[in-house]
Amino acid sequence: MPGLGQHQGCVSFFLNDRVSEADILAGHFQSTRERTIAADDPVLVLHDTTEFSYQRENSDAIGITKSINSGRDKAGRLRSHTVCGILMHSSLAVTTEGLPLGLTAVKFWTRKKFKGTAALKKKINPTRVPIEKKESIRWLDNVRQSTELLGDPGRCVHVGDRESDIYELFCAAREAGTHFVIRTCVDRLAGDGDHTSADEMDEVAVKGRHRIHVGDNNGDPDEAFLEIRYRKIRVLPPIGKQKRYPALTLTVIHAEERVTPKKRKKVEWKLITDLPVSSRTDAIEKLEWYALRWKIEVFHKILKSGCKAEQSKLRTAQRLTNLISLFCILSWRVFWMTMLNRSAPDAPPTLALTATEIGVLDRFVNDRPKARRKTLSHYLIKVARLGGYLARASDPPPGNTVMWRGLSRLTDIALGALVGGEFVGN
C-alpha cells in the first residue's frame, strides 16, 4: 500500500541516526545562496536564538535548556525545575525590503548541566573567559558560516539584537570582510581608554529626527519620533582581552524619543556598525535595517505555531533536530510565499509553486469571476483560500497563518492525487 509505505519511510528517516540536520539543510542552504545572488542591493543576515521545550519524564535523551522557578513548597522554600528541550540559533537572509531568501546557518545544542548567568558571575568574570568556551560562540560560527555560504562578504550585513553585542563578533566580521549592524548594550572603553563610548555620545548633538510606526501596550498603532545622533568612535576590547584583539573604529548610532509615552515603553535604540555613516540618511538606513530583525522572530513563530515543532513525541535530541530542520524549510517557504504575494504579485507562478501544485490549484480551487491573468499572486491567493482566506475586496493580503493552512491542505490534496493515481494505475 503506497500510503503506508510512505509513512514507514518517513518514520525510518527520522529514526536513522546516520541522517543529520546538516544533510537535511544542505540543499536549502545552496538554494538560499542562489536566491541571494539573484537579489539586488545588500543582503541582510538576521541572527537570533529560540528554544523548543518538551514534556519528558527523563531529560537525558534530549537535554535541558534552562532552570525556572516553580513556586514554593509547603515550608515556603523556592522550588525550581529544569526545562527539557533544544536550543536553536538560526540565521535568515532577507532583502532590504524584508523578503526572506532562506536560511544560511542553523546551530542546535542542549545543556548537560544548567548554570545560570548570575551563578557564573559569582565565580568568574565572563569578560575574561575565551569566546571558544562560551555558548555565545554560536554567534561567531553562524556569521562565518553564513558569510562563506553566500560568497560575497562585502555585500552581507549581519543584524543582531543586544545578545550579539560581542567584541569577538566585530573582529570575526572584520576578518571575514563582512559587515554588521548590532544593537549594543555594552558601554565599551573608547579612545585611549580613559572614557567610554557613552561619554562620547553624550557630547554629540542631535543630527536629525525620524518617525517610525510602533504599537502601544494594547497593540494599537502609534508613532514614535526619534532623535538621531551618531559618531565614529575608536572602541577598545574588554580589558582582559586587549592583548588578543585590536581596537576597532566603529560608528555608534543613538535613536531615542525625548519623552516617555503614556501607553508604551520609550523607544531607545543604540546601534553599533562598521559601515560608514556620514549623514542622517545613512543613519536612518541602518535603523531601518535593524528594524527588519523582527522578521526572524516571525520565522520562529511560524516554526512553532504552524509546524507545532514542540508537540513532537520523538525521543532523542538527534531525531528532534532532524524534524525541526525539515520544519525550518517548510516554515521558510510559508514565510517566503506570504511575502512574495506582496512584493512580486505579477511574477510567474512557477517562481514559488511546482507544476503539480499549480495543476491541483486549477482543479480544486475555482477562479473568481473577475480573475485576471494567472500570475503568482493569483495562485497564492488560491493557496490562502484553501486555508480559509475569504479573498474579499476589502480583505488585507493573506498572512502567514492562512498561507500555512492552505499549503498544508494543498500538500495533502497533491499527495492524495498521487496515491489515487497509483491505485488507478494498478
Beta strands, then each sheet from edge to edge (+ up, - down):
strand 1: 43-53
strand 2: 64-72
strand 3: 78-94
strand 4: 100-109
strand 5: 156-160
strand 6: 179-183
strand 7: 189-190
strand 8: 195-196
strand 9: 208-215
strand 10: 221-235
strand 11: 248-256
strand 12: 268-273
sheet 1: 2+ 3- 1+ 5+ 6+ 12- 11+ 10- 9+
sheet 2: 2+ 3- 4+
sheet 3: 7+ 8-
end
